[in-house]
Amino acid sequence: MSAITVLQQRMSFLLAPNAPLRSKARRVAGHLQSPVLKKYLIEGFHRIEGWCGGPDTFLVMDILAGLQPSACTGYGAAEIGVHHGLFFIGMHNRCSRDAKSLAIDLFDLQHLNVDHSGYGERSIFLSNLAKHAISPDNCFLHRGDSLSLAKADINSMRENYGPFRFFSVDGGHTADHCFKDLCTSEELTAAGGVVMLDDSFAYDWPGVTEGLFRYLNRREAKLAPFAVTSKKVFLTQNDHCRAYAAGLKEELGRRDVKFQTKNSTVSGSPILILSFAT
């Protein structure tokens, strides 16, 4: 995405917020169990510029939170590529108030943004945190290129902030970035934690798809996919894949959500393909 395109999108967002998207966010909020996440979708979601795969992503996350092991409930969320915090704040707000969350982004180091994905501004991100995050003081920032994260950096993040129950990968959209970020996420995600990869099969970001399959084809990969939406692939450790896919389908039906499913495989792993009514 070019700088001009991003600027045009930003201006259109500021001048005329997407009314249909705001309306859908309110409808999705009605299916959520978390009152904090529900409040965010109604009051904050439409005020923050960014991309997250739509309000349905928060519904999937809300359900998965209820399926996670009890040990996960005290952990926070992390995201590589937070932009202005649209998805990061939603993840953080689905965690407990005292959980620590970590935002990893280039911020002002845009000369390292080799594929021109994003262009987030730190000041806007911090302002959005202050306005909409359940506990902004428990949100921590790491400024830098995720490709440069060394083993020592990752160990320090896990020790000081993690592990995490949710981990979003939405940083650089090159194959190298995607592959490295998935490797990083597997080291920082708790047992039963969920990794969400954005733009997984987007035709205009083929590097993400290449990076995903490069990761999945590693014999030592610790994560496997269990569900796919129009924008995201959801991954976790093998021990939890089947229960999460089955639980998702069952709970969506229980919450009276309009959706369709299809069973398929990705790199040999059974997955649930989810399609939601617009």
WOKA-V78160 format. One line per field, one symbol per residue. ss: DSSP state (~ for helix, > for strand, _ for the rest). phi: phi as a letter, one per 20 degrees, with the letter a starting at -180 (. if undefined). psi: psi as a letter, one per 20 degrees, with the letter a starting at -180 (. if undefined). Layout:
# WOKA-V78160
ss->???
phi->???
psi->???
This chain:
# WOKA-V78160
ss->__~~~~~~~~~~~~~___~~~~~~~~~~~_____~~~~~~~~~_~~~________~~~~~~~~~~~~__~~~~~_>>>>>_____~~~~~~~~_______>>>>>____~~~_________~~~~~~~~~~~___~~~>>>>>__~~~__~~~~~~~~~~___>>>>>>_____~~~~~~~~~~~~~~>>>>>>>>>>_______~~~~~~~~~~~_______>>>>>___>>>>>_~~~~~~~~~~~~~~~~~____>>>>>>>>__>>>>>>>>__
phi->.fffffffffffffebgfffffffgfffgfdeefffffffffddgfedfqcbnnggffffffffgfefggfffeedccbeneldngegfffgfeefgefeccddbfleeffeefdleomfdgffgfffgfecefbgfedddceqeffefegffffffffecdfdecbddbegefffffffffffffedeffnfcdcdelgcffecfffffffffffeffegedcfcbcdfccddcbfgfdgffffffgffffffeleebccbebcclnefcdedcdff
psi->prhgggggggghghhnqoghhgghghghhijqhohghggghghhgiippapjjrhhhhggggghhiiqqhhhhiqbqqpomidjjghghgghiirqhjqpqppprhdiliiimhjkpdlqpghgghghghhiqhnhijpqqoprphhiprhhgghgggghharqhpopokcpjrhgggghhhgghhhiprpirppopqkgkphimhhggghghgghiphjpiqqqiqpahhqppqaqhhigghggghggghghhjlqorqqppaqokippqopppqq.
